[in-house]
Amino acid sequence: MHSFSSTPALGAATVDLAAIAHNLRTIADGAGAGVLAVVKADGYGHGAVPVARTLVDAGANGLGVAHIREALALREAGIPGPITAWLHTRDTDFAVAIAAGLDIAVSSARQLAAVVDAAGRHGETATVTVKVDTGMNRSGVAADEWESFVDDLARARAAGAVALRGVMTHLACGDEPANPANDHQAQALRSAVADLRAVGAVPEIVHAANSPAALTRPDLAFDAVRPGVALYGLNPVPQHSDADLIPAMTLATTVSLVKRVPAGGGISYGHTYIAPADTTVAVIPVGYADGVPRALSGRLRVRINGRDFPGVGRICMDQFVVDLGPDEGGGVAEGDAVEVFGTGADGGPTAREWADLTGTIDYEIVTGIGSRIERRYVGGPVAGDDTVGGPTAGGAGGGRS
C-alpha cells in the first residue's frame, strides 16, 4: 500500500541548527550576559522543538514563549530547564502550567490571583515572573496598579503560593538604540526590582533587551537578554549592528513545469503581466498559502542553477511563475532546485529582501512560512544531520523580540 506520509513536500525550509547555536553565542558574547532564548510562534517558523533543543544544548539560560500551550509542547517533547510564558487570557489553565514546572509571567494582580488560586487548589507552589509595564503600554503590570500588586505578591510568597523567578519588561523602541525611551524604561525596571526587593521578593533573573537592544545596548542587558529573531540570524538593526549572525532558514522547492509563452501572452490571474516577446517560463509550486506574500507579485526573484530569474504575474495560493527568458529557459528543466530565499551569502534572495519589498519586517516573513512546507534540519543532533521533519508544534505569538 502506498504511504502518503512518504510523499515529498513541494517545498522545504532547511534550518541550519549550527547557525542558530552560533547566533546564540554571538549574542551572548556581545551582550556580556546570559540569554533567555525566545522560541514562540514555532521557533519563528523554524520549528520550536528542534530549535529549543539546540539552544538549551548551546547554553541558553532558559526559553521564552508567548502562550502556555507553546511551553507545554516543549515540555511534552522533553525540553528541560526554565520556560517562561507571558501572554494569557482569563481562560488560561494555570494549573497545567504549574504542574509542568513552567515559569508564568503575570501582567496584573488579576493574573497573579488566578495563579495563586490554581496553586492553592492543587497544593503546589507556582513559579512566576513579574512582567512590568515600563512604558510600552501593552502587557505588563500597569503603573497605577503597581503598589497594590507588590503587596499581593508579597502575601502570595509568604503563603508559599508562588516563588519569584524573574522580573521582565519589553522595550518599545529597542530598534532605536539612542531613543531616550530605552533608558527611561530601564530605570523604571530597576525601580520595580527595588520595590520587590524591599518586600523580600528577590528575583533570580531580570531581563529587558529584545534582539535589537541585545545587539546594540549591552548596558541594558541586566542578568540576561531576551532575543528572538536574532537567534535565527536575522538582524533587526543592520544600520546599527554588524553582528556576525547567520540566517538559519533556506526556503527551497523544485521547478514544477517549464513551458513556452508566445509574445502577447498574459501570465497568471488578471494577465497583469504580458510577455513582450516569445519566452519560456517556469512554474514554482509554492504560493501565498505557503508564506510567499501575494504583495511580491512581479517583484521577487528566485535562484535556479546559480542564476536569478524574476517572478512575473500574480502570485497564487499554491504557485507562481518566473520568466526564464527567450533562450529556451537557459537550460532550466523540470525538477531543478529553486532557492526561493536563503542566507544571501552568495547574493541570492533573502527574507530581508522580501520584507523590504513588501514594507514589513523579516520576522513576518519567516513566521509566515506555512505548514505545507516541510522543515528539514542540518547541523545539529535532532536525529542526525539532514533530518527531515514535518511541521512542528507551536503557536503564534506577538511582539518584536
Secondary structure, 3 states (H helix, E strand, C coil): CCCHHHCCCCEEEEEEHHHHHHHHHHHHHHHCCEEEEECHHHHHCCCHHHHHHHHHHCCCCEEEECCHHHHHHHHHCCCCCCEEECCCCCCCCHHHHHHCCCEEEECCHHHHHHHHHHHHHHCCCEEEEEEECCCCCCCCECHHHHHHHHHHHHHHHHCCCEEEEEEECCCCCCCCCCCHHHHHHHHHHHHHHHHHHHCCCCCCEEECCCHHHHHHCHHHCCCEECCCHHHHCCCCCCCCCCCCCCCCEEEEEECCEEEEECCCCEECHHHCEECCCCEEEEEECCCHHHCCCHHHCCCCEEEECCEEEEEECCCCCCCEEEEEECCHHHHCCCCCEEEEEECCCCCCCEHHHHHHHHCCCHHHHHHCCCCCCEEEEECCCCCCCCEEECCCCCCCCCCCC
